[in-house]
Amino acid sequence: MKINAALEKLLPIVTPISVIMGILLSQYLQSLIFLMPWILALMTFSSSINSTISSMKRSFSHPFPIVVSIICLHIIMPSWAWFIGNLSFATDQSMVTGIIIAVVIPTGVTSVIWVAMSKGNVELTLSILLIDMILSPIIVPLSLALFVGRNIEINVQSIMVGLFFMIVIPYILGILANYIIKGPSKDKLKKFLTPVSKIGILVVVMINGADIAPYLREINLELIRIASVVLFIACSGYLFAWLIGKVLKLKFEDLAALVFSSGMRNIASGIVIATSFFSPKVAVPVVFVMIFQQLLASIFASLLSKVVRNKNNKENRTIEEQYITRNLEHKNN
C-alpha cells in the first residue's frame, strides 16, 4: 500500500517523465505497442475489483447526477472540443481527431481517488464510471463518427469491439471477482493489482511516447500551441461541470463527484484507440491530456477543499453569532 500511495502522489510528476523516456527509448519500445490493449484490460479489471452491485443500486436510486455527468461527458465536452479544435486546427484534421478522442472516451478510473480525497460521493462516482464504461463501446465510436467521420474514415465496428474487450468485459469480470474471491486472497489480490495498475498507466504512456516520438522530439511553437489548446479544453471540462453543479444546486459530495468524473478521462484507452485505429500523430493531443490531467485534478481538489473550508467557516461564524445574540438577549432580559 505504501508503493500505491507513493505512485498516486508522484503520478503528476512521473507521467511526463515516462513520455520523455518513451521518446528516448523509442527504438526499443515501439515493438511493444501490441501490449497496450492488454495493459488497459488489466487496469480496468483492477479498478472494478472494489465495485459491488448493492453500492451501485443505492446510487441508481438517485439517477439525476449520473445523467448530468453523462451529458457533460458525451454531449457538452465533445461539442466544445469540436468547436475549439476546428477553430485552432482547421487545416489539420489529425489534431482535431486527437482532441475529440481525448474527450469522448470514458471517465477516468483515477477520478475515484480524487473524489475520495475531496470527501465527495464515491458511490456516485463508481456508478458513473460503471455506466460510462458499459456504454463506451456504443458512445465512443458513434461520437467519433459524428464529430470527425466526415473528414477521416472511422471503423466504428472495430472500435466498438476493441472497447468491449478492453473495458466492458474486464470491468464485469472485476465485479464478479469481488463476489467470488473472499478473505485474505481478495486482500492480497487488491494489494497486488492497485500499484500494478498505476505502473500500467506509466508503461502505456512510455510505449505511446515511443510511438509518437517523431512529433515530440523537437519543441517548437506548433507543439506549444497544441499543448496550450489541449490544456484549455482539459481545464474546461472541470469548470463546466463545476458551473453546472452550482446552477443545479447539487450538494457538495455530488458536486465533487461530478467535477472529477466530467473532468477526468480514461486516457489510456484514448491512447490505445488513437494508436490502434489512426495515425500516430492523432495520439499527440491525447498524450498532452494525460500529462495535464493529474495536475489539473490536484488543482481542482485544492479549490474544492477551499470551498469546504469557507463553508465550514461561514457555518461556524453563524453559530458563533447566534450564540452571542442569545447571550446578549439573556443579559438584557
Residue frames as qw, qx, qy, qz and C-alpha x, y, z in Angstrom:
[[0.000, 0.884, 0.467, 0.000, 0.00, 0.00, 0.00],
 [0.328, -0.732, 0.115, 0.586, 2.95, 2.33, 0.59],
 [0.355, -0.039, 0.619, 0.699, 4.02, 1.81, -3.03],
 [0.126, 0.652, 0.677, 0.317, 0.49, 2.61, -4.23],
 [0.188, -0.903, -0.268, 0.279, 0.28, 5.80, -2.10],
 [0.372, -0.527, 0.334, 0.687, 3.67, 6.95, -3.39],
 [0.303, 0.211, 0.698, 0.614, 2.63, 6.31, -7.00],
 [0.033, 0.815, 0.573, 0.078, -0.60, 8.29, -6.52],
 [0.243, -0.864, -0.037, 0.440, 1.33, 11.31, -5.19],
 [0.340, -0.462, 0.507, 0.643, 4.05, 11.10, -7.85],
 [0.555, 0.471, 0.661, 0.181, 1.74, 10.43, -10.83],
 [0.273, 0.945, 0.134, -0.116, 1.62, 14.10, -11.99],
 [0.152, -0.811, 0.497, 0.269, 5.45, 14.18, -11.97],
 [0.520, -0.208, 0.797, 0.227, 6.21, 10.69, -13.24],
 [0.645, 0.588, 0.480, -0.087, 3.77, 10.86, -16.19],
 [0.390, 0.896, -0.174, -0.124, 5.73, 13.47, -18.21],
 [0.274, -0.624, 0.721, 0.128, 8.97, 11.68, -17.28],
 [0.680, 0.122, 0.722, 0.022, 7.51, 8.49, -18.79],
 [0.590, 0.785, 0.166, -0.095, 6.76, 10.37, -22.03],
 [0.084, 0.868, -0.478, -0.109, 10.38, 11.58, -22.17],
 [0.484, -0.353, 0.798, 0.061, 11.70, 8.06, -21.50],
 [0.727, 0.421, 0.539, -0.060, 9.46, 6.71, -24.25],
 [0.448, 0.882, -0.108, -0.100, 10.89, 9.25, -26.71],
 [0.104, -0.754, 0.646, 0.060, 14.48, 8.49, -25.71],
 [0.405, -0.194, 0.893, 0.013, 13.96, 4.70, -25.84],
 [0.676, 0.414, 0.039, -0.608, 11.65, 4.73, -28.87],
 [0.495, 0.446, -0.695, -0.271, 13.75, 2.27, -30.91],
 [0.097, 0.118, -0.958, 0.242, 13.38, -0.34, -28.16],
 [0.295, 0.237, 0.673, -0.636, 9.75, 0.31, -27.15],
 [0.480, 0.284, -0.263, -0.787, 7.92, 0.67, -30.46],
 [0.424, 0.073, -0.868, -0.247, 7.69, -3.11, -30.83],
 [0.078, -0.186, -0.861, 0.468, 5.70, -3.30, -27.56],
 [0.357, -0.021, -0.078, -0.930, 2.64, -1.37, -28.83],
 [0.574, -0.161, -0.715, -0.365, 0.69, -4.66, -29.06],
 [0.353, -0.185, -0.780, 0.482, 0.76, -4.84, -25.22],
 [0.123, -0.113, 0.173, -0.971, -1.30, -1.68, -24.68],
 [0.636, -0.270, -0.351, -0.632, -4.81, -3.21, -25.02],
 [0.734, -0.208, -0.630, 0.143, -3.85, -5.96, -22.56],
 [0.298, -0.004, -0.466, 0.833, -2.46, -3.45, -20.05],
 [0.342, -0.200, -0.044, -0.917, -5.65, -1.40, -20.34],
 [0.732, -0.267, -0.527, -0.339, -7.78, -4.51, -19.72],
 [0.607, -0.153, -0.616, 0.479, -5.73, -5.28, -16.57],
 [0.055, 0.079, -0.269, 0.958, -6.15, -1.68, -15.35],
 [0.536, -0.251, -0.261, -0.763, -9.92, -1.84, -15.90],
 [0.748, -0.242, -0.618, -0.015, -10.15, -5.17, -14.06],
 [0.440, -0.052, -0.531, 0.722, -8.15, -3.71, -11.16],
 [0.151, -0.168, 0.099, -0.969, -10.41, -0.64, -10.90],
 [0.656, -0.244, -0.320, -0.639, -13.59, -2.73, -10.70],
 [0.536, -0.018, -0.812, 0.232, -12.39, -5.23, -8.08],
 [0.040, -0.105, -0.592, 0.798, -13.83, -2.97, -5.33],
 [0.427, -0.060, -0.218, -0.876, -17.22, -2.48, -7.01],
 [0.169, 0.198, 0.930, -0.260, -20.40, -4.11, -5.73],
 [0.095, -0.452, -0.695, -0.551, -23.88, -4.34, -7.21],
 [0.312, -0.716, -0.587, 0.213, -25.52, -3.15, -3.97],
 [0.278, -0.514, -0.042, 0.810, -23.49, 0.09, -3.87],
 [0.055, 0.077, 0.552, 0.829, -24.47, 0.78, -7.48],
 [0.183, -0.591, -0.754, -0.219, -28.16, 0.24, -6.66],
 [0.280, -0.681, -0.400, 0.546, -28.00, 2.91, -3.95],
 [0.132, -0.379, 0.229, 0.887, -26.66, 5.49, -6.41],
 [0.026, -0.221, -0.747, -0.626, -29.07, 4.42, -9.16],
 [0.119, -0.666, -0.714, 0.180, -31.95, 5.29, -6.83],
 [0.006, -0.869, -0.091, 0.485, -30.93, 8.94, -7.40],
 [0.733, 0.268, 0.423, 0.461, -30.03, 8.97, -11.11],
 [0.211, 0.966, 0.146, -0.024, -30.12, 12.73, -11.71],
 [0.243, -0.823, 0.426, 0.287, -26.39, 13.43, -11.01],
 [0.621, -0.074, 0.702, 0.340, -25.46, 10.41, -13.17],
 [0.498, 0.700, 0.478, 0.181, -27.48, 11.75, -16.11],
 [0.019, 0.988, -0.082, -0.133, -25.92, 15.21, -15.68],
 [0.460, -0.583, 0.578, 0.338, -22.43, 13.69, -15.70],
 [0.620, 0.228, 0.677, 0.324, -23.11, 11.65, -18.87],
 [0.340, 0.894, 0.284, 0.069, -24.40, 14.82, -20.58],
 [0.182, -0.906, 0.311, 0.223, -21.23, 16.70, -19.55],
 [0.574, -0.342, 0.672, 0.318, -19.00, 13.84, -20.68],
 [0.452, 0.147, 0.785, 0.398, -20.56, 13.00, -24.02],
 [0.278, 0.806, 0.486, 0.194, -22.55, 16.00, -25.25],
 [0.108, -0.986, 0.003, 0.128, -21.17, 19.23, -23.82],
 [0.462, -0.645, 0.464, 0.394, -17.43, 18.43, -23.86],
 [0.594, 0.155, 0.635, 0.470, -17.27, 16.77, -27.33],
 [0.286, 0.858, 0.382, 0.193, -19.23, 19.69, -28.82],
 [0.217, -0.950, 0.143, 0.174, -16.93, 22.20, -27.11],
 [0.586, -0.399, 0.559, 0.431, -13.78, 20.28, -28.11],
 [0.564, 0.464, 0.571, 0.375, -15.00, 20.04, -31.72],
 [0.137, 0.970, 0.186, 0.080, -15.57, 23.82, -31.81],
 [0.327, -0.857, 0.333, 0.220, -12.20, 24.74, -30.23],
 [0.686, -0.155, 0.601, 0.380, -10.34, 22.06, -32.19],
 [0.527, 0.592, 0.482, 0.371, -11.65, 23.22, -35.57],
 [0.001, -0.999, -0.040, -0.011, -11.10, 26.85, -34.61],
 [0.418, -0.761, 0.442, 0.225, -7.46, 26.15, -33.68],
 [0.344, -0.298, 0.804, 0.383, -6.54, 23.45, -36.25],
 [0.656, 0.512, 0.158, -0.532, -8.88, 23.97, -39.20],
 [0.599, 0.608, -0.463, -0.238, -6.34, 22.55, -41.66],
 [0.183, 0.370, -0.893, 0.181, -5.06, 19.67, -39.51],
 [0.786, -0.248, -0.240, -0.513, -7.75, 17.02, -39.01],
 [0.695, 0.030, -0.655, 0.293, -5.31, 14.71, -37.20],
 [0.105, 0.139, -0.510, 0.842, -5.12, 17.22, -34.33],
 [0.557, -0.177, -0.010, -0.811, -8.90, 17.71, -34.28],
 [0.825, -0.081, -0.518, -0.212, -9.42, 13.93, -34.23],
 [0.517, 0.075, -0.664, 0.535, -6.94, 13.53, -31.35],
 [0.158, -0.164, 0.352, -0.908, -8.70, 16.24, -29.34],
 [0.719, -0.144, -0.205, -0.648, -12.10, 14.62, -29.95],
 [0.755, -0.014, -0.650, 0.081, -10.77, 11.19, -28.91],
 [0.283, 0.151, -0.609, 0.725, -9.44, 12.70, -25.67],
 [0.325, -0.069, 0.337, -0.881, -12.93, 13.89, -24.64],
 [0.758, -0.023, -0.288, -0.585, -15.26, 11.14, -25.94],
 [0.533, 0.104, -0.820, 0.180, -13.51, 8.29, -24.10],
 [0.607, -0.606, -0.509, -0.070, -14.97, 7.12, -20.74],
 [0.328, -0.878, 0.190, -0.292, -14.38, 8.90, -17.45],
 [0.390, 0.530, -0.692, 0.297, -11.09, 8.15, -15.71],
 [0.767, -0.308, -0.554, 0.104, -10.69, 5.44, -13.10],
 [0.447, -0.005, -0.417, 0.791, -8.48, 7.76, -11.02],
 [0.272, -0.518, -0.135, -0.800, -11.50, 10.09, -10.58],
 [0.757, -0.493, -0.420, -0.091, -12.50, 7.77, -7.71],
 [0.657, -0.133, -0.336, 0.662, -9.23, 8.54, -5.92],
 [0.128, 0.238, -0.040, 0.962, -9.64, 12.31, -6.24],
 [0.510, -0.524, -0.325, -0.600, -13.30, 12.22, -5.19],
 [0.779, -0.418, -0.432, 0.181, -12.37, 10.19, -2.09],
 [0.510, -0.022, -0.231, 0.828, -9.57, 12.65, -1.26],
 [0.088, -0.286, -0.082, -0.951, -12.03, 15.56, -1.64],
 [0.185, 0.198, 0.779, -0.565, -14.62, 13.81, 0.60],
 [0.479, 0.159, -0.296, -0.811, -17.06, 13.54, -2.29],
 [0.847, 0.057, 0.300, -0.435, -19.64, 10.88, -3.16],
 [0.139, -0.417, 0.858, 0.265, -17.52, 7.84, -4.06],
 [0.481, 0.272, 0.829, -0.087, -20.51, 5.55, -4.71],
 [0.474, 0.790, 0.189, -0.341, -21.92, 8.06, -7.21],
 [0.099, 0.735, -0.571, -0.351, -18.51, 8.25, -8.89],
 [0.307, -0.159, 0.930, 0.120, -18.34, 4.46, -9.17],
 [0.528, 0.529, 0.625, -0.224, -21.85, 4.40, -10.64],
 [0.369, 0.840, -0.136, -0.374, -20.90, 6.99, -13.28],
 [0.083, -0.566, 0.778, 0.259, -17.74, 5.01, -14.01],
 [0.454, 0.091, 0.886, -0.018, -19.64, 1.74, -14.42],
 [0.531, 0.687, 0.426, -0.255, -22.37, 3.17, -16.68],
 [0.244, 0.844, -0.311, -0.362, -19.88, 5.11, -18.78],
 [0.192, -0.425, 0.854, 0.230, -17.67, 2.05, -19.30],
 [0.505, 0.289, 0.811, -0.062, -20.61, -0.15, -20.27],
 [0.459, 0.805, 0.283, -0.246, -21.88, 2.47, -22.74],
 [0.166, -0.713, 0.435, 0.524, -18.40, 3.26, -24.14],
 [0.409, -0.001, 0.797, 0.444, -18.43, 0.66, -26.97],
 [0.280, 0.714, 0.621, 0.163, -21.52, 2.43, -28.32],
 [0.055, -0.954, -0.143, 0.258, -20.90, 6.08, -27.40],
 [0.388, -0.604, 0.405, 0.565, -17.21, 6.39, -28.38],
 [0.385, 0.078, 0.702, 0.595, -17.33, 5.11, -31.99],
 [0.168, 0.765, 0.596, 0.177, -20.64, 6.88, -32.69],
 [0.183, -0.909, -0.056, 0.369, -19.27, 10.16, -31.28],
 [0.389, -0.406, 0.525, 0.639, -16.14, 9.84, -33.42],
 [0.329, 0.384, 0.734, 0.454, -18.27, 9.12, -36.48],
 [0.034, 0.891, 0.451, -0.037, -20.43, 12.16, -35.71],
 [0.212, -0.911, 0.065, 0.347, -17.67, 14.68, -34.97],
 [0.140, -0.652, 0.582, 0.466, -14.81, 13.59, -37.29],
 [0.675, 0.170, 0.713, 0.082, -16.27, 10.88, -39.53],
 [0.535, 0.817, 0.175, -0.126, -16.78, 13.26, -42.44],
 [0.177, 0.889, -0.419, -0.063, -13.07, 14.02, -42.65],
 [0.008, -0.464, 0.884, -0.052, -11.46, 10.75, -41.54],
 [0.718, -0.058, -0.599, -0.349, -12.66, 7.21, -42.19],
 [0.412, -0.402, 0.612, -0.542, -13.87, 5.70, -38.92],
 [0.499, -0.006, -0.854, -0.145, -14.07, 1.91, -38.44],
 [0.544, -0.437, 0.175, -0.694, -16.97, 2.02, -35.96],
 [0.944, -0.149, -0.220, -0.195, -17.30, -1.75, -35.62],
 [0.723, 0.221, -0.467, 0.459, -13.60, -2.33, -34.86],
 [0.003, -0.429, 0.405, -0.807, -13.52, 0.43, -32.22],
 [0.723, -0.349, 0.013, -0.596, -16.72, -0.94, -30.66],
 [0.946, -0.049, -0.319, 0.039, -15.33, -4.48, -30.42],
 [0.519, 0.350, -0.459, 0.630, -12.00, -3.20, -29.10],
 [0.246, -0.445, 0.324, -0.798, -13.63, -1.17, -26.31],
 [0.863, -0.268, -0.138, -0.405, -15.89, -4.09, -25.42],
 [0.910, -0.002, -0.338, 0.239, -12.90, -6.39, -24.84],
 [0.422, 0.345, -0.380, 0.747, -10.64, -3.74, -23.28],
 [0.177, -0.290, 0.320, -0.885, -13.18, -2.16, -20.91],
 [0.720, -0.232, -0.078, -0.649, -16.59, -3.81, -20.57],
 [0.890, -0.044, -0.454, -0.021, -15.55, -7.47, -20.16],
 [0.482, 0.171, -0.585, 0.629, -12.66, -6.74, -17.70],
 [0.261, -0.320, 0.279, -0.867, -14.96, -4.47, -15.67],
 [0.832, -0.207, -0.173, -0.485, -17.65, -7.15, -15.38],
 [0.812, 0.065, -0.531, 0.232, -15.01, -9.76, -14.51],
 [0.198, 0.314, -0.507, 0.778, -13.68, -7.45, -11.76],
 [0.559, -0.302, 0.148, -0.757, -17.15, -7.12, -10.20],
 [0.919, -0.077, -0.325, -0.208, -17.61, -10.91, -10.35],
 [0.620, 0.230, -0.579, 0.477, -14.17, -11.43, -8.78],
 [0.162, -0.409, 0.389, -0.809, -15.24, -9.20, -5.89],
 [0.793, -0.223, 0.093, -0.559, -18.00, -11.69, -5.07],
 [0.935, 0.124, -0.333, -0.019, -16.14, -14.93, -5.86],
 [0.587, 0.262, -0.514, 0.568, -12.77, -14.29, -4.18],
 [0.554, -0.775, -0.185, -0.243, -13.09, -13.96, -0.40],
 [0.770, -0.597, -0.010, 0.224, -10.98, -13.26, 2.67],
 [0.448, -0.659, 0.346, 0.496, -7.19, -12.85, 2.63],
 [0.573, 0.189, 0.603, 0.523, -6.95, -13.90, -1.03],
 [0.224, 0.854, 0.393, 0.256, -9.03, -10.90, -2.11],
 [0.299, -0.926, 0.075, 0.218, -6.98, -8.53, 0.03],
 [0.587, -0.353, 0.502, 0.528, -3.74, -9.87, -1.45],
 [0.481, 0.480, 0.575, 0.455, -5.13, -9.52, -4.98],
 [0.032, 0.967, 0.238, 0.080, -6.16, -5.90, -4.33],
 [0.437, -0.792, 0.252, 0.344, -2.78, -5.04, -2.81],
 [0.592, -0.086, 0.585, 0.547, -1.06, -6.52, -5.87],
 [0.385, 0.595, 0.579, 0.403, -3.32, -5.05, -8.57],
 [0.057, -0.955, -0.233, 0.174, -3.63, -1.48, -7.24],
 [0.256, -0.740, 0.365, 0.503, 0.03, -0.45, -7.69],
 [0.499, 0.051, 0.727, 0.469, 0.33, -2.63, -10.81],
 [0.319, 0.773, 0.530, 0.141, -2.48, -0.62, -12.48],
 [0.092, -0.947, 0.070, 0.300, -0.65, 2.65, -11.67],
 [0.411, -0.437, 0.625, 0.499, 2.53, 1.22, -13.19],
 [0.499, 0.419, 0.712, 0.261, 0.40, 0.14, -16.16],
 [0.201, 0.945, 0.218, -0.140, -0.54, 3.77, -16.81],
 [0.199, -0.810, 0.408, 0.372, 3.13, 4.75, -16.91],
 [0.512, -0.094, 0.765, 0.380, 4.00, 1.82, -19.22],
 [0.440, 0.687, 0.566, 0.117, 1.21, 2.80, -21.63],
 [0.055, 0.973, -0.027, -0.223, 2.44, 6.40, -21.62],
 [0.376, -0.596, 0.583, 0.403, 6.02, 5.29, -22.22],
 [0.529, 0.180, 0.757, 0.338, 5.14, 2.99, -25.12],
 [0.335, 0.839, 0.425, 0.050, 2.95, 5.66, -26.67],
 [0.148, -0.894, 0.223, 0.358, 5.73, 8.22, -26.19],
 [0.459, -0.273, 0.706, 0.465, 7.90, 5.93, -28.30],
 [0.457, 0.503, 0.698, 0.224, 5.22, 5.72, -30.99],
 [0.202, 0.937, 0.267, 0.104, 4.79, 9.50, -31.32],
 [0.615, -0.482, 0.107, 0.615, 8.47, 10.32, -30.74],
 [0.439, 0.274, 0.382, 0.766, 8.91, 11.97, -34.19],
 [0.077, -0.779, -0.381, -0.493, 6.27, 14.56, -33.28],
 [0.531, -0.839, -0.121, -0.014, 7.60, 15.37, -29.80],
 [0.794, -0.077, -0.043, 0.602, 11.38, 15.33, -30.24],
 [0.303, 0.233, 0.064, 0.922, 11.55, 18.97, -31.31],
 [0.091, -0.700, -0.544, 0.454, 9.88, 21.57, -29.08],
 [0.183, 0.184, 0.331, 0.907, 8.61, 24.35, -31.35],
 [0.288, 0.046, 0.153, -0.944, 5.82, 26.93, -31.46],
 [0.623, -0.066, -0.536, -0.565, 3.41, 24.44, -33.08],
 [0.549, -0.157, -0.794, 0.209, 3.91, 21.92, -30.26],
 [0.080, -0.126, -0.496, 0.856, 3.43, 24.67, -27.66],
 [0.440, -0.008, -0.170, -0.882, 0.22, 25.74, -29.44],
 [0.643, -0.140, -0.705, -0.264, -1.10, 22.16, -29.38],
 [0.412, -0.168, -0.731, 0.518, -0.28, 21.84, -25.66],
 [0.099, 0.063, 0.263, -0.958, -1.98, 25.19, -24.88],
 [0.567, -0.077, -0.364, -0.735, -5.20, 24.29, -26.72],
 [0.642, -0.153, -0.751, -0.013, -5.33, 20.85, -25.08],
 [0.256, -0.114, -0.621, 0.732, -4.73, 22.37, -21.63],
 [0.303, -0.005, 0.046, -0.952, -7.55, 24.87, -22.19],
 [0.672, -0.113, -0.511, -0.524, -10.01, 22.15, -23.25],
 [0.571, -0.119, -0.768, 0.266, -8.98, 19.83, -20.40],
 [0.078, -0.079, -0.484, 0.868, -9.46, 22.64, -17.87],
 [0.438, -0.092, -0.218, -0.867, -12.86, 23.47, -19.41],
 [0.594, -0.197, -0.758, -0.184, -14.16, 20.00, -18.51],
 [0.368, -0.273, -0.669, 0.585, -13.70, 20.66, -14.79],
 [0.057, 0.122, 0.147, -0.980, -15.04, 24.23, -15.00],
 [0.471, -0.141, -0.490, -0.720, -18.18, 23.31, -16.98],
 [0.568, -0.297, -0.767, 0.029, -19.03, 20.52, -14.53],
 [0.263, -0.243, -0.519, 0.776, -18.49, 22.82, -11.53],
 [0.210, 0.037, -0.079, -0.974, -20.66, 25.54, -13.07],
 [0.555, -0.200, -0.618, -0.520, -23.46, 23.10, -13.96],
 [0.507, -0.277, -0.756, 0.307, -23.31, 21.56, -10.47],
 [0.100, -0.202, -0.367, 0.902, -23.64, 25.00, -8.85],
 [0.364, -0.045, -0.300, -0.881, -26.52, 26.00, -11.14],
 [0.648, -0.231, -0.655, -0.313, -28.34, 22.76, -10.28],
 [0.431, -0.616, 0.355, -0.555, -27.53, 23.33, -6.57],
 [0.858, -0.013, -0.511, 0.053, -26.03, 19.88, -6.06],
 [0.662, -0.739, 0.127, 0.011, -24.78, 19.14, -2.56],
 [0.045, -0.816, 0.560, 0.136, -21.00, 19.27, -2.16],
 [0.600, -0.223, 0.764, 0.078, -20.45, 15.49, -2.20],
 [0.685, 0.516, 0.511, 0.060, -22.29, 15.13, -5.53],
 [0.273, 0.945, -0.130, -0.125, -20.62, 18.27, -6.92],
 [0.288, -0.655, 0.675, 0.180, -17.16, 16.80, -6.26],
 [0.653, 0.099, 0.743, 0.109, -18.18, 13.55, -7.98],
 [0.555, 0.772, 0.307, -0.035, -19.49, 15.49, -10.99],
 [0.062, 0.923, -0.329, -0.188, -16.37, 17.69, -11.28],
 [0.314, -0.513, 0.773, 0.200, -13.86, 14.84, -11.28],
 [0.645, 0.261, 0.718, 0.035, -16.00, 12.40, -13.29],
 [0.507, 0.827, 0.237, -0.042, -16.52, 15.01, -16.01],
 [0.033, 0.920, -0.361, -0.152, -13.00, 16.45, -15.91],
 [0.350, -0.478, 0.790, 0.156, -11.00, 13.22, -15.97],
 [0.807, 0.381, -0.241, -0.382, -10.77, 10.64, -18.75],
 [0.887, -0.175, 0.407, 0.129, -9.54, 7.08, -19.18],
 [0.235, 0.829, -0.378, -0.339, -6.65, 8.41, -21.23],
 [0.368, -0.315, 0.852, 0.197, -5.01, 5.01, -21.53],
 [0.566, 0.440, 0.697, -0.009, -8.00, 3.85, -23.60],
 [0.342, 0.894, 0.029, -0.287, -7.73, 7.04, -25.67],
 [0.091, -0.681, 0.655, 0.314, -4.11, 6.28, -26.44],
 [0.475, 0.007, 0.871, 0.124, -4.94, 2.71, -27.42],
 [0.521, 0.692, 0.481, -0.137, -7.75, 3.90, -29.74],
 [0.195, 0.904, -0.203, -0.321, -5.57, 6.62, -31.28],
 [0.120, -0.582, 0.757, 0.270, -2.62, 4.32, -31.98],
 [0.484, 0.088, 0.870, 0.025, -4.67, 1.27, -33.00],
 [0.449, 0.638, 0.625, 0.018, -7.11, 2.89, -35.43],
 [0.251, 0.966, 0.045, -0.029, -5.42, 6.15, -36.51],
 [0.620, 0.552, -0.283, 0.480, -2.00, 7.57, -37.38],
 [0.609, -0.257, -0.445, 0.604, 0.49, 8.17, -34.52],
 [0.108, 0.261, -0.022, 0.959, 0.05, 11.95, -34.92],
 [0.499, -0.550, -0.402, -0.535, -3.56, 11.64, -33.69],
 [0.733, -0.429, -0.468, 0.245, -2.22, 10.48, -30.30],
 [0.377, 0.268, -0.241, 0.853, -0.27, 13.71, -29.67],
 [0.342, -0.500, 0.034, -0.795, -3.19, 15.68, -28.12],
 [0.847, -0.380, -0.324, -0.185, -4.20, 12.58, -26.12],
 [0.725, -0.019, -0.392, 0.565, -0.72, 12.37, -24.59],
 [0.085, 0.365, -0.193, 0.907, -0.84, 16.05, -23.62],
 [0.635, -0.500, -0.161, -0.566, -4.19, 15.45, -21.86],
 [0.879, -0.245, -0.373, 0.167, -2.55, 12.61, -19.92],
 [0.500, 0.184, -0.322, 0.782, 0.32, 14.89, -18.91],
 [0.141, -0.374, 0.101, -0.911, -2.04, 17.65, -17.71],
 [0.612, -0.427, -0.530, -0.403, -4.84, 15.53, -16.25],
 [0.675, -0.390, -0.522, 0.347, -3.40, 14.66, -12.83],
 [0.288, 0.007, -0.184, 0.940, -2.02, 18.18, -12.36],
 [0.317, -0.338, -0.253, -0.849, -5.44, 19.71, -13.09],
 [0.678, -0.439, -0.575, -0.135, -7.09, 17.20, -10.75],
 [0.554, -0.264, -0.454, 0.646, -4.78, 18.27, -7.90],
 [0.041, 0.132, -0.004, 0.990, -5.55, 21.96, -8.58],
 [0.500, -0.372, -0.360, -0.695, -9.32, 21.43, -8.56],
 [0.680, -0.367, -0.609, 0.178, -9.08, 19.23, -5.47],
 [0.357, -0.120, -0.332, 0.865, -7.38, 22.15, -3.74],
 [0.209, -0.214, -0.171, -0.939, -10.09, 24.56, -4.94],
 [0.628, -0.404, -0.556, -0.364, -12.86, 22.23, -3.73],
 [0.598, -0.309, -0.567, 0.475, -11.20, 21.92, -0.31],
 [0.118, 0.026, -0.155, 0.980, -11.16, 25.73, -0.06],
 [0.447, -0.342, -0.387, -0.730, -14.89, 25.77, -0.79],
 [0.692, -0.398, -0.601, 0.029, -15.45, 23.29, 2.05],
 [0.459, -0.173, -0.412, 0.768, -13.28, 25.32, 4.43],
 [0.088, -0.162, -0.058, -0.981, -15.07, 28.55, 3.55],
 [0.580, -0.392, -0.501, -0.509, -18.44, 26.87, 4.01],
 [0.669, -0.355, -0.579, 0.302, -17.40, 25.45, 7.40],
 [0.296, -0.050, -0.259, 0.918, -16.01, 28.84, 8.49],
 [0.289, -0.286, -0.244, -0.880, -19.25, 30.53, 7.45],
 [0.676, -0.426, -0.553, -0.236, -21.32, 27.98, 9.38],
 [0.592, -0.255, -0.498, 0.580, -19.06, 28.39, 12.43],
 [0.080, 0.096, -0.088, 0.988, -19.40, 32.18, 12.26],
 [0.478, -0.379, -0.405, -0.681, -23.18, 31.85, 12.00],
 [0.709, -0.402, -0.571, 0.098, -23.28, 29.57, 15.06],
 [0.452, -0.132, -0.353, 0.809, -20.99, 31.95, 16.97],
 [0.121, -0.230, -0.107, -0.960, -23.14, 34.97, 16.04],
 [0.612, -0.440, -0.495, -0.432, -26.28, 33.14, 17.15],
 [0.668, -0.318, -0.538, 0.404, -24.58, 32.26, 20.45],
 [0.248, -0.011, -0.202, 0.947, -23.54, 35.88, 21.05],
 [0.322, -0.337, -0.300, -0.832, -27.04, 37.14, 20.16],
 [0.676, -0.452, -0.565, -0.139, -28.66, 34.72, 22.61],
 [0.559, -0.239, -0.447, 0.656, -26.27, 35.80, 25.38],
 [0.051, 0.126, -0.016, 0.991, -26.99, 39.46, 24.76],
 [0.504, -0.402, -0.422, -0.637, -30.74, 38.84, 24.80],
 [0.691, -0.392, -0.583, 0.171, -30.37, 36.87, 28.01],
 [0.398, -0.118, -0.325, 0.850, -28.40, 39.72, 29.66],
 [0.157, -0.240, -0.162, -0.944, -30.91, 42.34, 28.54],
 [0.623, -0.448, -0.494, -0.409, -33.72, 40.32, 29.98]]
